[in-house]
Amino acid sequence: MIARAVHLLVGAGLVLGGAAIGRATAPHDAPTATSMASPPPRVATTPCVARLGDDDLRRIRDALPTPASTMPPPSPPRAAPEPATPTAAQVAAAGDAERILDAGLAAGRWTDADATRLRASLAPIDAGARVALMQRLAVAINSGQVTLETSGSPF
């Protein structure tokens, strides 16, 4: 049934899946200097006058799978994981990082020593707190509240 439907579509010169059916290009058809110099000759085409009747369209529709039968059933939504409670070491490291950042902001300058100390204290901190601290420093640098005096990354 599908073969007949495809035969009808191809015989009618219709487009399948957004691409016209045509001759495949073989490797020996690669352009040469001569063929690229002049455009290829135009080939006369005859418009397709074949029309599909209602019976043909019904048979094609019946032969195609329905979307519901081809799609897998939806999976149930997953519950968001509970955020982990910070450990005592993470809380202490976050406090150290806050103090380092506050001292640099109060001094109005951010040095290599500040960056090294902050980098060491950021390692055990959870990602959300780490991003918040780095954003605070970036805003202070970009607003001119702090002068950047590092030879490398400020974090």
MITIKE-342131 format. One record per residue: residue number from 1; residue in one letter; x, y, z of N, C-alpha, C in turn. Coordinates in pm, whole numbers, plus 32768, in hexadecimal, padded with zeros to 4 digits. Each point is the difference from the previous one (the first is absolute). Example, Ala and Ser with C-alpha at 12.3 -4.5 7.8 and 13.67 -1.06 7.14 Angstrom:
2
+-----+---------+--------+---------+------+---------+----------+-------+--------+---------+------+
| num | residuo | n_east | n_north | n_up | ca_east | ca_north | ca_up | c_east | c_north | c_up |
+-----+---------+--------+---------+------+---------+----------+-------+--------+---------+------+
|   1 |       A |   8527 |    7DC7 | 830C |    7FA7 |     8077 |  8000 |   805A |    8078 | 8000 |
|   2 |       S |   7FDD |    8069 | 7FB8 |    8052 |     8077 |  8006 |   7FB3 |    806D | 8049 |
+-----+---------+--------+---------+------+---------+----------+-------+--------+---------+------+
//
This chain:
155
+-----+---------+--------+---------+------+---------+----------+-------+--------+---------+------+
| num | residuo | n_east | n_north | n_up | ca_east | ca_north | ca_up | c_east | c_north | c_up |
+-----+---------+--------+---------+------+---------+----------+-------+--------+---------+------+
|   1 |       M |   8053 |    7F89 | 8000 |    7FAD |     8077 |  8000 |   8058 |    807D | 8000 |
|   2 |       I |   8068 |    8003 | 8056 |    8059 |     8075 |  8005 |   804D |    800C | 7F7D |
|   3 |       A |   8029 |    7F8E | 7FC7 |    804A |     8004 |  7F82 |   7FAB |    8040 | 7F93 |
|   4 |       R |   7F7D |    7FE0 | 7FFC |    7FA7 |     803B |  7F9D |   7FF3 |    8096 | 8019 |
|   5 |       A |   7FF6 |    8028 | 807F |    7FF4 |     808E |  8020 |   807C |    804B | 7FD5 |
|   6 |       V |   8074 |    7FC8 | 801B |    807D |     8041 |  7FD7 |   8008 |    8004 | 7F69 |
|   7 |       H |   7FD7 |    7F92 | 7FBE |    8002 |     7FFC |  7F6E |   7FA5 |    806D | 7FC7 |
|   8 |       L |   7F8B |    8012 | 803D |    7FA5 |     8069 |  7FD3 |   803E |    808A | 8011 |
|   9 |       L |   8040 |    8016 | 8073 |    803E |     8083 |  8019 |   8073 |    801A | 7FA1 |
|  10 |       V |   8054 |    7F9B | 7FEB |    8072 |     8011 |  7FA6 |   7FCF |    8010 | 7F72 |
|  11 |       G |   7F9F |    7FAF | 7FD9 |    7FC9 |     800A |  7F79 |   7FC1 |    8087 | 7FE7 |
|  12 |       A |   7FC9 |    803B | 8068 |    7FC1 |     8083 |  7FF2 |   8066 |    8071 | 8007 |
|  13 |       G |   807E |    7FE0 | 801D |    8068 |     8066 |  8007 |   7FF4 |    8057 | 807A |
|  14 |       L |   7FC8 |    7FCA | 806C |    7FED |     804F |  8079 |   807F |    8001 | 8053 |
|  15 |       V |   8002 |    8059 | 8060 |    8072 |     800E |  805A |   7FE5 |    7FAE | 807D |
|  16 |       L |   8064 |    7FB3 | 802B |    7FF4 |     7FB0 |  8079 |   805B |    8038 | 806B |
|  17 |       G |   7FC9 |    801C | 8077 |    8051 |     802C |  8071 |   804A |    8081 | 7FE7 |
|  18 |       G |   7FCD |    8054 | 7FAA |    803F |     8082 |  7FEA |   806F |    7FFE | 7F9A |
|  19 |       A |   8021 |    7F8B | 7FC5 |    806B |     7FF9 |  7F9E |   7FCB |    7FBF | 7F82 |
|  20 |       A |   8020 |    8038 | 7F90 |    7FD2 |     7FC7 |  7F82 |   8051 |    7F82 | 7FE2 |
|  21 |       I |   7FBF |    7FA0 | 7FC2 |    8045 |     7F85 |  7FD9 |   8045 |    801D | 7F7C |
|  22 |       G |   807E |    7FE4 | 7FF8 |    804B |     801B |  7F86 |   8076 |    7FA3 | 7FF3 |
|  23 |       R |   8054 |    8019 | 7F9E |    8073 |     7FAC |  7FE4 |   806E |    801E | 8066 |
|  24 |       A |   803A |    7F98 | 8038 |    806F |     8012 |  805D |   807C |    8026 | 7FB2 |
|  25 |       T |   8053 |    8052 | 803A |    807B |     802A |  7FBF |   806C |    7F99 | 801A |
|  26 |       A |   803C |    7FD0 | 7F97 |    806C |     7F9E |  800D |   8084 |    804A | 800A |
|  27 |       P |   806A |    7FBD | 8037 |    8081 |     8043 |  800F |   8038 |    8032 | 7F7B |
|  28 |       H |   7FE3 |    7FBA | 7F90 |    8036 |     802B |  7F80 |   7FB9 |    807D | 7FCB |
|  29 |       D |   7F94 |    802B | 8043 |    7FB8 |     8078 |  7FD8 |   8039 |    807E | 8042 |
|  30 |       A |   8072 |    7FF4 | 8044 |    803A |     8073 |  8045 |   8020 |    806D | 7F9A |
|  31 |       P |   7FEF |    807E | 8024 |    8019 |     806D |  7FA1 |   8093 |    8008 | 7FDA |
|  32 |       T |   8017 |    8022 | 7F84 |    8088 |     8013 |  7FCD |   800F |    8093 | 7FDD |
|  33 |       A |   807A |    8028 | 7FDC |    8019 |     808B |  7FDC |   7FAC |    8027 | 7F87 |
|  34 |       T |   7FEE |    7FA3 | 7FA2 |    7FB1 |     801D |  7F89 |   7F6C |    800D | 8021 |
|  35 |       S |   7FCE |    7FA2 | 8054 |    7F71 |     8004 |  801F |   7FDD |    8075 | 8059 |
|  36 |       M |   805F |    8030 | 804E |    7FE4 |     8071 |  8058 |   8004 |    8084 | 7FB4 |
|  37 |       A |   8045 |    8002 | 7F8C |    800E |     807B |  7FB4 |   7F7B |    8028 | 7FC0 |
|  38 |       S |   7FB0 |    7F9F | 7FD5 |    7F81 |     8021 |  7FC3 |   7F91 |    7FB7 | 8048 |
|  39 |       P |   7F8C |    803D | 800A |    7F92 |     7FBF |  8047 |   7FD0 |    7F86 | 7FB1 |
|  40 |       P |   7FC6 |    7F9F | 8043 |    7FCF |     7F8A |  7FB9 |   7F8A |    8026 | 7FA7 |
|  41 |       P |   7FEC |    7FB6 | 7F94 |    7F90 |     8022 |  7FA8 |   7F7C |    7FEA | 8049 |
|  42 |       R |   7F9E |    8050 | 7FDE |    7F7C |     7FF3 |  803F |   7FB7 |    7F8D | 7FBD |
|  43 |       V |   7FC0 |    7FB0 | 8052 |    7FB5 |     7F8E |  7FCF |   7F6C |    8025 | 8004 |
|  44 |       A |   7FBD |    7FE2 | 7F94 |    7F71 |     801D |  7FFB |   7FB8 |    7FA1 | 8060 |
|  45 |       T |   7FA7 |    8037 | 804E |    7FB5 |     7FAD |  805D |   7F6D |    8004 | 7FDA |
|  46 |       T |   7FBE |    7F95 | 801F |    7F71 |     7FF7 |  7FE7 |   7FBB |    8003 | 8087 |
|  47 |       P |   7FA2 |    805B | 8011 |    7FBB |     8003 |  8081 |   7FB0 |    7F80 | 8016 |
|  48 |       C |   7FF9 |    7FD6 | 807C |    7FB6 |     7F88 |  8024 |   7F6B |    8021 | 8003 |
|  49 |       V |   7FB3 |    7FB3 | 7FBA |    7F71 |     8019 |  7FFD |   7FB2 |    7F93 | 8048 |
|  50 |       A |   8048 |    7F9D | 803B |    7FBC |     7F94 |  8047 |   7FC2 |    8036 | 807F |
|  51 |       R |   7F8E |    7FD2 | 801F |    7FBC |     802A |  807A |   7FD7 |    7F83 | 804D |
|  52 |       L |   800A |    800A | 8084 |    7FD5 |     7F92 |  8055 |   7F6E |    8011 | 8021 |
|  53 |       G |   7FB7 |    7F95 | 7FF4 |    7F72 |     8004 |  8020 |   7FEC |    7FEA | 8095 |
|  54 |       D |   7F85 |    8012 | 802D |    7FDF |     7FEB |  808C |   801E |    7F72 | 802D |
|  55 |       D |   7FE6 |    7F9F | 7FA8 |    801A |     7F74 |  8022 |   8097 |    7FE9 | 8015 |
|  56 |       D |   8053 |    803D | 7FA9 |    8091 |     7FF3 |  800F |   802F |    8040 | 8082 |
|  57 |       L |   7FCC |    8076 | 801F |    8028 |     8045 |  807B |   7FD6 |    7FB0 | 807C |
|  58 |       R |   7F88 |    7FC3 | 7FFD |    7FD1 |     7FB0 |  8070 |   805B |    7F87 | 8014 |
|  59 |       R |   8028 |    7FBD | 7F93 |    8059 |     7F8C |  800C |   8089 |    8029 | 8037 |
|  60 |       I |   8031 |    8072 | 7FD7 |    8081 |     8030 |  8035 |   7FF4 |    801D | 8094 |
|  61 |       R |   7F94 |    8045 | 8026 |    7FEB |     8021 |  808D |   7FF2 |    7F82 | 8054 |
|  62 |       D |   7FB8 |    7F9C | 7FCD |    7FEE |     7F82 |  8049 |   8082 |    7FB3 | 800E |
|  63 |       A |   8059 |    800E | 7F9F |    807D |     7FB5 |  8003 |   8067 |    803F | 805E |
|  64 |       L |   7FF3 |    8080 | 801B |    805F |     8043 |  8057 |   7FE1 |    7FE3 | 8092 |
|  65 |       P |   8069 |    7FEF | 8054 |    7FE6 |     7FE9 |  808E |   7FCB |    807F | 8041 |
|  66 |       T |   7FAD |    7FEE | 8065 |    7FCC |     8074 |  8048 |   806A |    8031 | 8061 |
|  67 |       P |   8004 |    8081 | 801C |    8066 |     8034 |  805C |   7FFA |    7FBF | 808A |
|  68 |       A |   7F89 |    7FE0 | 8030 |    7FF5 |     7FC6 |  8086 |   8040 |    7F76 | 8006 |
|  69 |       S |   7FFB |    7FB5 | 7F92 |    8038 |     7F7A |  8002 |   8098 |    8000 | 7FF1 |
|  70 |       T |   803A |    806C | 7FCF |    8091 |     8004 |  7FEA |   804B |    8044 | 8071 |
|  71 |       M |   7FBA |    8048 | 8056 |    8044 |     8048 |  806C |   7FFC |    7FB0 | 8081 |
|  72 |       P |   806E |    8004 | 804D |    7FFF |     7FBA |  8080 |   7FA5 |    804A | 8063 |
|  73 |       P |   7FCC |    7FB9 | 8062 |    7FAA |     8044 |  8062 |   8052 |    8065 | 8050 |
|  74 |       P |   7FC2 |    806D | 802B |    804B |     8064 |  804C |   802B |    7FC8 | 8087 |
|  75 |       S |   8077 |    8028 | 8027 |    8032 |     7FD2 |  8082 |   7FCD |    805E | 806D |
|  76 |       P |   7FEB |    7FCB | 8077 |    7FCE |     8056 |  806C |   806C |    8066 | 8027 |
|  77 |       P |   7FD7 |    8077 | 8028 |    8063 |     8066 |  8025 |   804D |    7FD5 | 807D |
|  78 |       R |   8080 |    8023 | 7FFE |    8055 |     7FE0 |  8073 |   7FF7 |    8070 | 8068 |
|  79 |       A |   8004 |    7FD7 | 807C |    8001 |     8062 |  806C |   808B |    803F | 8009 |
|  80 |       A |   8005 |    807F | 801B |    8080 |     8046 |  800D |   8048 |    7FCA | 807C |
|  81 |       P |   8084 |    7FE9 | 7FF3 |    8049 |     7FCE |  8075 |   8005 |    806B | 806E |
|  82 |       E |   7FFD |    7FD1 | 8078 |    8008 |     805A |  8073 |   808E |    803A | 8007 |
|  83 |       P |   800D |    8083 | 8017 |    8087 |     8038 |  800D |   8044 |    7FC6 | 807C |
|  84 |       A |   807F |    7FE2 | 7FEF |    804C |     7FC6 |  806F |   8017 |    8069 | 806C |
|  85 |       T |   7FF7 |    7FD4 | 807B |    801C |     8058 |  8071 |   8096 |    8013 | 8009 |
|  86 |       P |   8030 |    807E | 8006 |    8091 |     8016 |  8006 |   803C |    7FC2 | 807F |
|  87 |       T |   8077 |    7FCA | 7FEF |    8046 |     7FC7 |  8072 |   803F |    8070 | 8052 |
|  88 |       A |   8031 |    7FDE | 8076 |    8041 |     8064 |  8057 |   807B |    803A | 7FBA |
|  89 |       A |   8049 |    7FAC | 7FB6 |    8078 |     8030 |  7FB8 |   7FD9 |    8062 | 7F92 |
|  90 |       Q |   7F90 |    7FE5 | 7FBB |    7FD3 |     805B |  7F98 |   7FD3 |    8086 | 803A |
|  91 |       V |   7FBB |    7FFC | 8070 |    7FD3 |     807B |  8042 |   8078 |    8053 | 802D |
|  92 |       A |   8065 |    7FBC | 8038 |    8078 |     8047 |  802D |   804B |    803C | 7F88 |
|  93 |       A |   800B |    7FB4 | 7F92 |    8046 |     8032 |  7F89 |   7FB4 |    8077 | 7FC4 |
|  94 |       A |   7F7B |    7FF9 | 8002 |    7FB1 |     8070 |  7FCC |   8016 |    807D | 8055 |
|  95 |       G |   8009 |    7FEF | 8083 |    801B |     8071 |  8059 |   8089 |    803C | 7FE4 |
|  96 |       D |   8065 |    7FA8 | 7FEC |    8088 |     8031 |  7FDF |   7FFE |    804E | 7F7C |
|  97 |       A |   7FBC |    7FCB | 7F9D |    7FFB |     8042 |  7F7E |   7FBB |    8088 | 800B |
|  98 |       E |   7F95 |    8007 | 804E |    7FBA |     807F |  8016 |   805E |    8066 | 8040 |
|  99 |       R |   804C |    7FD5 | 8065 |    805D |     805C |  8043 |   806E |    802F | 7FA3 |
| 100 |       I |   8035 |    7FA7 | 7FAD |    8069 |     8025 |  7FA0 |   7FC9 |    8067 | 7F9E |
| 101 |       L |   7F89 |    7FE5 | 7FCE |    7FC2 |     805B |  7FA0 |   7FE1 |    8088 | 8041 |
| 102 |       D |   7FC8 |    7FFD | 8076 |    7FE0 |     807C |  8047 |   807E |    8054 | 8018 |
| 103 |       A |   806F |    7FBF | 8025 |    807E |     8048 |  8019 |   8032 |    8041 | 7F7F |
| 104 |       G |   7FF9 |    7FBA | 7F91 |    802B |     8039 |  7F7F |   7FA9 |    8074 | 7FD6 |
| 105 |       L |   7F7E |    7FF2 | 8015 |    7FA5 |     806D |  7FDD |   8019 |    807B | 8057 |
| 106 |       A |   8019 |    7FE9 | 8081 |    801B |     8070 |  805C |   8082 |    8046 | 7FDB |
| 107 |       A |   8065 |    7FB3 | 7FD4 |    8081 |     803A |  7FDA |   7FF8 |    8048 | 7F7A |
| 108 |       G |   7F9C |    7FDD | 7FAD |    7FF1 |     8041 |  7F7E |   805E |    7FC9 | 7F97 |
| 109 |       R |   8042 |    7F8F | 801C |    805A |     7FC4 |  7F9D |   7FFC |    7F69 | 8010 |
| 110 |       W |   8018 |    7FB9 | 7F93 |    8000 |     7F6E |  8000 |   8084 |    7FD2 | 7FC7 |
| 111 |       T |   8050 |    7FBC | 8055 |    8089 |     7FDA |  7FDD |   8009 |    7F6A | 7FE1 |
| 112 |       D |   8079 |    7FD6 | 7FD5 |    801A |     7F71 |  7FE9 |   7FEF |    7FB0 | 8081 |
| 113 |       A |   802A |    803A | 8071 |    7FF3 |     7FB9 |  8080 |   7F6D |    7FEC | 8023 |
| 114 |       D |   7FAD |    8067 | 7FE6 |    7F70 |     7FF3 |  8019 |   7FC5 |    7F92 | 7FA8 |
| 115 |       A |   8026 |    7FFF | 7F81 |    7FCC |     7F9C |  7FA2 |   8028 |    7F73 | 802A |
| 116 |       T |   807C |    7FEF | 802C |    8030 |     7F7C |  802B |   7FB4 |    7FD0 | 807B |
| 117 |       R |   7FEF |    8059 | 8062 |    7FB6 |     7FD9 |  8079 |   7F6D |    7FE1 | 7FE1 |
| 118 |       L |   7FC3 |    8052 | 7FAB |    7F74 |     7FE8 |  7FDC |   7FF2 |    7F7B | 7FB5 |
| 119 |       R |   805B |    7FE8 | 7FA2 |    7FFD |     7F84 |  7FB2 |   8006 |    7F86 | 805B |
| 120 |       A |   8055 |    8004 | 8066 |    800E |     7F8F |  805C |   7F81 |    7FED | 8053 |
| 121 |       S |   7FBF |    806D | 8024 |    7F87 |     7FF3 |  8053 |   7F85 |    7FDD | 7FAD |
| 122 |       L |   8003 |    8016 | 7F7C |    7F8D |     7FE2 |  7FAC |   7FF1 |    7F6B | 7FE3 |
| 123 |       A |   806C |    7FB5 | 8006 |    7FFD |     7F72 |  7FD9 |   7F94 |    7FAE | 8047 |
| 124 |       P |   7FF5 |    8005 | 8084 |    7F9B |     7FAB |  8040 |   7F72 |    8038 | 7FFE |
| 125 |       I |   7FED |    807B | 7FD5 |    7F7D |     8041 |  8004 |   7FA7 |    7FC8 | 7F90 |
| 126 |       D |   7F7C |    7FF8 | 8019 |    7FA4 |     7FD0 |  7F9A |   7FFA |    8065 | 7F8E |
| 127 |       A |   7FD5 |    7FD1 | 7F8C |    8004 |     8050 |  7F86 |   7FB1 |    8082 | 800A |
| 128 |       G |   7F8B |    7FFD | 803E |    7FAE |     807A |  800A |   8045 |    806F | 804F |
| 129 |       A |   803B |    7FDC | 8072 |    8046 |     8063 |  8052 |   807E |    8030 | 7FB9 |
| 130 |       R |   8043 |    7FA6 | 7FBA |    807B |     8025 |  7FB7 |   7FDF |    8067 | 7F95 |
| 131 |       V |   7F96 |    7FE8 | 7FB5 |    7FD8 |     805D |  7F96 |   7FDA |    8088 | 803B |
| 132 |       A |   7FB8 |    7FFF | 806F |    7FD7 |     807E |  8040 |   8079 |    8052 | 802A |
| 133 |       L |   8066 |    7FBF | 8039 |    8079 |     8048 |  802A |   804B |    8039 | 7F87 |
| 134 |       M |   800D |    7FB0 | 7F98 |    8048 |     802F |  7F89 |   7FB3 |    8072 | 7FBC |
| 135 |       Q |   7F7A |    7FFB | 8003 |    7FB1 |     806D |  7FC7 |   8014 |    8081 | 804F |
| 136 |       R |   8003 |    7FF5 | 8083 |    8018 |     8078 |  8053 |   8084 |    8041 | 7FDC |
| 137 |       L |   8069 |    7FAE | 7FF2 |    8083 |     8036 |  7FDD |   7FFD |    803D | 7F73 |
| 138 |       A |   7FC2 |    7FBB | 7FA2 |    7FFB |     8032 |  7F76 |   7FB7 |    8086 | 7FF9 |
| 139 |       V |   7F91 |    800E | 8048 |    7FB5 |     807D |  8001 |   8056 |    806F | 803D |
| 140 |       A |   8047 |    7FE1 | 806C |    8056 |     8066 |  8040 |   8070 |    802C | 7FA2 |
| 141 |       I |   803B |    7FA2 | 7FB7 |    806B |     8023 |  7FA1 |   7FC6 |    8053 | 7F8E |
| 142 |       N |   7F90 |    7FD3 | 7FC6 |    7FC6 |     8046 |  7F8D |   7FC9 |    8089 | 8023 |
| 143 |       S |   7FD5 |    8013 | 807C |    7FCB |     8083 |  8027 |   806E |    8060 | 802C |
| 144 |       G |   807A |    7FCF | 800D |    806F |     8056 |  802A |   800E |    800A | 8096 |
| 145 |       Q |   7FB0 |    7FB6 | 804A |    800B |     8000 |  8092 |   8084 |    7FC3 | 802B |
| 146 |       V |   8035 |    7FA5 | 7FB0 |    807D |     7FBB |  801E |   805C |    800E | 7F87 |
| 147 |       T |   807F |    801D | 8018 |    8064 |     8003 |  7F97 |   803F |    7F77 | 7FF5 |
| 148 |       L |   8003 |    7FC9 | 7F88 |    8038 |     7F7C |  7FEC |   8097 |    800A | 7FF1 |
| 149 |       E |   8049 |    7FC0 | 805C |    8092 |     8003 |  7FFF |   8039 |    7F72 | 7FFC |
| 150 |       T |   7FC4 |    7FAC | 7FAD |    802F |     7F75 |  7FF4 |   8046 |    7FEE | 7F7A |
| 151 |       S |   8058 |    7F9E | 7FFA |    8044 |     7FE1 |  7F82 |   7FB4 |    7F93 | 7FB3 |
| 152 |       G |   7F99 |    7FC7 | 803F |    7FB2 |     7F98 |  7FC1 |   7F6C |    800E | 8023 |
| 153 |       S |   7FBF |    7F90 | 800F |    7F72 |     8000 |  801D |   7FE4 |    8038 | 808C |
| 154 |       P |   7F95 |    804B | 8010 |    7FE2 |     8036 |  8084 |   7FBF |    7F9A | 805E |
| 155 |       F |   7FDB |    7F8B | 7FCD |    7FC3 |     7F9A |  8055 |   8062 |    7F91 | 8019 |
+-----+---------+--------+---------+------+---------+----------+-------+--------+---------+------+
//
